[in-house]
């Protein structure tokens, strides 16, 4: 009986005694198979701008193109040097009353290569070319390049002169792409 009494005293003592101290549990850590989800961050919501009432459609914007050059300006010595035209002999069209030519062109004699020329149109130097080298331009030629056509036509061929290459009366017709032609009267001179 004594054993029962000791047991009873132990049970009663256990019931009346304070709970044993527990160790704090470890913070819950996700197991490899668990997925932790964070709460979505609160963000400012951007509202779309208010609707614009419908009205007549705005006209389509058109790209402004520069107008074609209206004519030619004379070539200065510096313009001619800058053009750096290849060829052994040259031709030029001068207009009376102007100190500088409107067109300078150079080419090689007896050559299948092109003759190269330069004009000042729209404030810039435009290089032009014509087939046949120097021989192809002695009696006039049609030069083309960068949206322009320059046609030189000898109007009266001078055959009796003591000069090797006398100036010949000629017209130069300048035609820019998308523009009106302009004709100049002058002298076409070819030689060294």
C-alpha positions as CSV (number, residue, x, y, z in Angstrom):
1,X,0.0,0.0,0.0
2,X,2.8,2.1,0.6
3,X,3.6,2.0,-3.1
4,X,0.1,3.2,-3.9
5,X,0.4,6.1,-1.5
6,X,3.7,7.2,-3.0
7,X,2.2,7.1,-6.4
8,X,-0.8,9.1,-5.2
9,X,1.4,11.7,-3.7
10,X,3.5,12.0,-6.9
11,X,0.3,12.4,-9.1
12,X,-1.1,15.0,-6.8
13,X,2.2,16.8,-6.7
14,X,2.4,16.8,-10.4
15,X,-1.1,18.2,-10.7
16,X,-0.4,21.0,-8.2
17,X,3.1,21.9,-9.4
18,X,3.6,24.6,-12.0
19,X,4.2,23.5,-15.6
20,X,7.8,22.8,-16.5
21,X,9.6,25.5,-18.4
22,X,9.5,24.9,-22.1
23,X,12.2,25.8,-24.5
24,X,11.1,28.3,-27.1
25,X,10.3,26.6,-30.4
26,X,12.5,27.4,-33.3
27,X,11.1,29.8,-35.8
28,X,9.3,28.0,-38.5
29,X,11.5,27.5,-41.5
30,X,10.1,26.3,-44.7
31,X,10.8,22.8,-45.6
32,X,12.3,22.1,-49.0
33,X,8.9,21.1,-50.4
34,X,7.1,24.1,-48.9
35,X,6.7,27.3,-50.8
36,X,6.4,30.5,-48.8
37,X,4.4,33.3,-50.4
38,X,4.9,36.8,-49.6
39,X,2.0,39.3,-49.6
40,X,2.0,41.3,-52.8
41,X,3.6,44.7,-52.3
42,X,1.2,47.6,-52.3
43,X,1.9,49.8,-55.3
44,X,0.5,53.0,-56.5
45,X,-2.0,52.4,-59.3
46,X,-1.5,54.7,-62.2
47,X,-4.8,55.7,-63.7
48,X,-5.1,56.2,-67.4
49,X,-5.6,59.8,-68.6
50,X,-9.2,60.8,-69.1
51,X,-10.7,60.1,-72.5
52,X,-10.5,62.9,-75.0
53,X,-13.8,63.5,-76.7
54,X,-13.9,62.5,-80.4
55,X,-13.6,65.3,-82.9
56,X,-12.4,65.8,-86.4
57,X,-9.2,63.9,-87.2
58,X,-6.0,66.0,-87.1
59,X,-4.5,66.5,-90.6
60,X,-1.6,64.1,-91.3
61,X,1.8,65.8,-90.9
62,X,3.7,66.1,-94.1
63,X,7.4,66.1,-94.2
64,X,8.6,69.4,-95.6
65,X,10.9,68.8,-98.5
66,X,13.3,71.4,-99.6
67,X,12.3,73.0,-102.8
68,X,14.3,72.3,-105.9
69,X,17.0,74.8,-106.8
70,X,15.7,77.5,-109.1
71,X,18.9,78.1,-111.0
72,X,22.6,78.0,-111.0
73,X,25.2,80.3,-109.4
74,X,28.7,80.8,-110.7
75,X,31.5,78.5,-109.5
76,X,34.3,80.2,-107.6
77,X,37.9,79.1,-108.0
78,X,37.6,77.4,-104.6
79,X,34.4,75.6,-105.7
80,X,36.3,74.2,-108.7
81,X,39.2,73.1,-106.6
82,X,36.9,71.5,-104.0
83,X,35.0,69.6,-106.8
84,X,38.4,67.9,-107.6
85,X,37.3,66.8,-111.1
86,X,39.4,64.1,-112.8
87,X,40.6,64.4,-116.4
88,X,43.3,65.9,-118.5
89,X,41.3,68.5,-120.4
90,X,38.4,70.7,-119.5
91,X,35.3,72.5,-120.8
92,X,33.4,75.3,-119.2
93,X,30.3,77.4,-119.9
94,X,30.6,81.1,-119.1
95,X,27.8,83.6,-119.3
96,X,28.5,87.2,-120.4
97,X,28.5,89.5,-117.4
98,X,29.6,86.9,-115.0
99,X,33.2,86.5,-113.9
100,X,32.8,82.8,-113.1
101,X,31.6,79.8,-115.1
102,X,28.3,78.1,-114.4
103,X,29.7,74.6,-115.4
104,X,33.1,73.2,-115.4
105,X,33.8,69.7,-116.7
106,X,36.9,67.6,-117.2
107,X,37.6,64.4,-119.1
108,X,40.3,62.3,-120.7
109,X,40.9,62.3,-124.5
110,X,40.0,59.2,-126.4
111,X,38.5,57.6,-123.3
112,X,35.6,55.4,-122.6
113,X,35.4,56.8,-119.1
114,X,32.9,59.6,-118.1
115,X,33.5,63.3,-118.1
116,X,33.0,64.8,-114.7
117,X,31.6,68.3,-114.0
118,X,30.4,70.5,-111.3
119,X,27.6,73.2,-110.9
120,X,26.5,75.3,-107.9
121,X,22.8,74.6,-107.4
122,X,20.7,75.4,-104.3
123,X,23.8,76.7,-102.5
124,X,25.8,73.5,-102.9
125,X,28.2,72.0,-105.3
126,X,26.7,69.2,-107.3
127,X,28.9,66.8,-109.3
128,X,27.6,65.7,-112.6
129,X,28.8,63.3,-115.3
130,X,28.4,62.6,-119.0
131,X,29.6,59.6,-121.0
132,X,32.5,59.8,-123.5
133,X,35.2,61.7,-121.7
134,X,36.6,64.9,-123.2
135,X,35.8,63.9,-126.8
136,X,32.1,63.3,-125.8
137,X,31.6,66.9,-124.5
138,X,33.5,69.1,-127.1
139,X,30.2,69.8,-129.1
140,X,28.0,69.7,-126.0
141,X,26.8,67.0,-123.7
142,X,24.1,66.0,-121.2
143,X,25.4,65.8,-117.6
144,X,23.4,64.1,-114.8
145,X,23.8,63.7,-111.1
146,X,22.2,64.1,-107.6
147,X,18.7,65.0,-109.0
148,X,19.8,67.5,-111.7
149,X,20.3,67.4,-115.4
150,X,22.6,69.9,-117.1
151,X,22.4,70.0,-121.0
152,X,25.0,71.9,-123.0
153,X,24.1,72.5,-126.6
154,X,26.5,74.3,-129.0
155,X,24.3,76.6,-131.0
156,X,26.8,77.7,-133.7
157,X,30.0,75.8,-134.4
158,X,32.9,78.1,-135.1
159,X,35.3,76.3,-137.5
160,X,37.5,79.2,-138.7
161,X,39.6,80.5,-135.9
162,X,43.3,80.9,-135.2
163,X,42.7,79.5,-131.7
164,X,43.0,75.8,-130.9
165,X,39.6,75.7,-129.1
166,X,37.7,78.9,-129.7
167,X,34.7,79.7,-127.4
168,X,31.5,78.6,-129.1
169,X,28.0,80.0,-128.6
170,X,26.0,77.6,-126.5
171,X,23.0,77.2,-124.2
172,X,23.0,75.5,-120.9
173,X,19.7,74.1,-119.7
174,X,19.5,73.3,-116.0
175,X,16.7,71.0,-114.9
176,X,16.3,70.0,-111.2
177,X,14.3,67.0,-110.3
178,X,10.7,68.2,-109.6
179,X,11.5,71.7,-110.7
180,X,11.4,74.0,-113.8
181,X,14.1,74.1,-116.4
182,X,16.1,77.2,-116.7
183,X,18.2,78.0,-119.8
184,X,21.3,80.2,-119.9
185,X,23.1,81.5,-123.0
186,X,26.8,81.7,-123.0
187,X,30.1,80.4,-124.5
188,X,31.3,76.8,-124.3
189,X,35.0,76.7,-124.2
190,X,37.1,73.5,-124.3
191,X,40.9,72.9,-124.1
192,X,43.8,72.6,-121.8
